[in-house]
Amino acid sequence: MKLSDNFTLEELIKSATAQRLGIDNTPSVVVKNKLATLCRKVLQPLRNKYNRSIVVTCGYRCPRLNKVVGGASTSDHLYGNAADIRSQSDSRADNKALFDLLVKMMKNGEIGVKQIINEYDYDWIHVSYQDGRTAKRNEVLEAFRNKEGKTIYRRLSV
């Protein structure tokens, strides 16, 4: 099922972990609608501007899948409001270029986002969108691991 010109429901709910463990990651109608909004408002405009394919590595996660992968109990992935993405090449340089474009589009008002996160030195990019008057925070963060291996989030000034 197409959610936008270049994104499908299947790619936004696909999970190797869910498949391996037999977890049903089928979203509700409400979540499908939120995924479609995420695609229309953020992913498709980004894809159009980037002019290259974007790979979704994680979209929706049902509660059981989210728990198995160690996702936060308040993760936007649970509600269809977030996607983890990367460039087709998956090189750090291309992922950084994709991140930089996303931030630039946010700053220019071309898209509104809740969060953009550079995950572990451009391994992937987390982006979330949420309708609502208090949701659009336009927050830009980076995630890294401290010496103990704990993930730390630092706000970036853009």
FITI-370640 format. One line per 2 residues: number of its first residue (from 1); their letters; for each residue x, y, z of C-alpha. Coordinates in Angstrom, 3 decimals. Each point is the difference from the previous one (the first is absolute). Example, Ala and Ser with C-alpha at 12.3 -4.5 7.8 and 13.67 -1.06 7.14 Angstrom:
BEGIN
1	as	12.300 -4.500 7.800 ~ 1.370 3.440 -0.660
***
This chain:
BEGIN
1	mk	0.000 0.000 0.000 ~ 1.465 3.352 -1.077
3	ls	0.170 2.681 2.661 ~ 1.625 2.546 -2.332
5	dn	1.683 -0.019 -3.404 ~ 3.115 -1.787 1.246
7	ft	-0.959 -1.633 3.303 ~ -2.172 -3.018 0.774
9	le	-1.664 -1.297 3.125 ~ 1.957 -3.230 -0.366
11	el	3.371 1.728 0.316 ~ -1.165 1.996 3.018
13	ik	-1.104 -3.106 1.933 ~ 2.652 -2.457 -1.185
15	sa	2.134 -1.494 2.764 ~ 2.457 -2.874 -0.207
17	ta	-0.265 -0.360 3.777 ~ -3.803 -0.243 -0.133
19	qr	0.227 -2.536 -2.805 ~ 2.636 -2.072 1.797
21	lg	-1.992 -0.051 3.258 ~ -3.445 -0.359 -1.577
23	id	-1.207 3.375 1.269 ~ -2.996 1.444 -1.820
25	nt	1.002 3.600 -0.742 ~ -3.247 0.905 -1.790
27	ps	-1.034 3.557 0.885 ~ -3.493 1.222 0.789
29	vv	-1.850 2.284 -2.412 ~ 0.919 2.969 2.214
31	vk	3.698 -0.908 -0.174 ~ -0.198 -0.537 -3.778
33	nk	-1.406 3.506 -0.336 ~ 2.831 1.418 2.113
35	la	2.575 -1.850 -2.116 ~ -1.612 1.481 -3.113
37	tl	0.226 3.469 1.560 ~ 3.669 -0.560 0.878
39	cr	0.656 -0.973 -3.618 ~ -1.954 2.912 -1.509
41	kv	1.287 2.693 2.365 ~ 3.628 -1.065 0.506
43	lq	1.364 -3.023 -1.857 ~ -1.356 0.782 -3.469
45	pl	1.023 3.690 0.044 ~ 3.445 -1.105 1.178
47	rn	0.198 -2.644 -2.754 ~ -1.067 2.545 -2.620
49	ky	2.674 2.469 1.087 ~ 2.710 -2.678 0.476
51	nr	-0.815 -1.362 -3.465 ~ 1.242 -3.467 0.937
53	si	-1.484 -3.019 1.724 ~ -0.302 0.007 3.771
55	vv	-0.013 -3.277 1.912 ~ -2.360 -0.392 2.952
57	tc	1.709 -2.288 2.509 ~ -2.731 0.262 2.630
59	gy	-3.447 1.524 0.004 ~ -2.909 -1.228 2.083
61	rc	0.684 -2.357 2.919 ~ -2.826 -1.699 1.857
63	pr	0.437 -0.022 3.813 ~ 1.392 -3.551 0.099
65	ln	2.537 0.715 -2.758 ~ 0.962 3.302 1.607
67	kv	0.703 -1.785 3.287 ~ 2.046 -2.746 -1.687
69	vg	2.231 2.523 -1.813 ~ 0.463 2.102 3.136
71	ga	-1.990 3.006 -1.214 ~ -1.091 2.691 2.442
73	st	-3.449 -0.506 1.492 ~ -0.948 3.434 -1.391
75	sd	1.551 -0.560 -3.453 ~ -1.689 1.756 -2.906
77	hl	0.489 -3.252 -1.939 ~ -2.834 -1.493 2.087
79	yg	-2.479 2.473 -1.460 ~ 1.084 0.155 -3.644
81	na	1.581 3.407 0.489 ~ 3.651 -0.905 -0.641
83	ad	2.355 -1.646 -2.442 ~ 3.663 -0.853 0.080
85	ir	1.517 0.670 -3.407 ~ 3.297 -0.114 -1.833
87	sq	1.394 0.655 -3.447 ~ -0.020 -2.750 -2.627
89	sd	3.802 -0.270 0.181 ~ -0.073 -0.030 3.818
91	sr	3.308 1.870 0.071 ~ 0.531 2.385 2.897
93	ad	0.611 2.833 -2.477 ~ -3.300 -0.603 -1.819
95	nk	-1.893 -0.505 3.264 ~ 1.458 3.300 1.266
97	al	-1.073 1.731 -3.221 ~ -3.524 -1.375 0.497
99	fd	0.000 1.170 3.642 ~ 1.278 3.456 -0.982
101	ll	-2.683 0.323 -2.684 ~ -2.702 -1.006 2.461
103	vk	1.201 2.624 2.501 ~ 0.206 2.640 -2.754
105	mm	-3.554 -0.762 -1.139 ~ -1.192 0.298 3.595
107	kn	1.803 3.324 0.483 ~ -1.428 1.339 -3.275
109	ge	-3.529 -0.960 1.049 ~ -0.387 -2.540 -2.812
111	ig	-0.839 -2.716 2.534 ~ -0.968 -0.030 3.647
113	vk	1.367 -2.737 2.202 ~ -0.115 -1.053 3.603
115	qi	3.556 -1.353 0.025 ~ 2.934 -0.682 -2.279
117	in	2.723 -2.149 1.553 ~ 3.447 -0.785 -1.368
119	ey	0.331 -3.522 1.370 ~ 3.537 -1.103 0.886
121	dy	2.028 2.136 -2.408 ~ -2.345 -0.360 -2.969
123	dw	-0.662 -3.744 0.251 ~ -3.600 1.021 -0.658
125	ih	-2.360 2.954 0.462 ~ -3.097 0.000 2.160
127	vs	-2.752 2.404 -1.034 ~ -3.377 0.451 1.632
129	yq	-3.066 2.016 -0.855 ~ -3.152 0.512 1.966
131	dg	-3.070 2.079 -0.698 ~ -1.161 2.189 2.822
133	rt	0.645 3.406 1.409 ~ 2.721 -1.076 2.457
135	ak	1.614 -2.735 -2.102 ~ 2.187 1.901 -2.461
137	rn	3.092 0.617 2.100 ~ 2.529 0.128 -2.855
139	ev	2.501 -1.641 2.327 ~ 3.356 -1.122 -1.425
141	le	2.048 -2.470 2.037 ~ 2.918 -2.348 -0.271
143	af	0.202 -3.380 1.696 ~ 3.248 -1.551 1.134
145	rn	1.176 -2.559 2.538 ~ 1.957 1.006 3.087
147	ke	2.889 -2.038 1.436 ~ -2.461 -2.300 1.768
149	gk	-1.865 -0.669 -3.255 ~ -3.091 2.009 0.998
151	ti	-1.659 2.039 -2.740 ~ 0.202 3.741 0.607
153	yr	-1.978 2.607 -1.933 ~ 1.405 3.478 -0.512
155	rl	-1.988 2.900 -1.443 ~ 1.672 1.635 -3.000
157	sv	-0.293 3.677 -0.724 ~ -0.900 0.491 -3.628
***
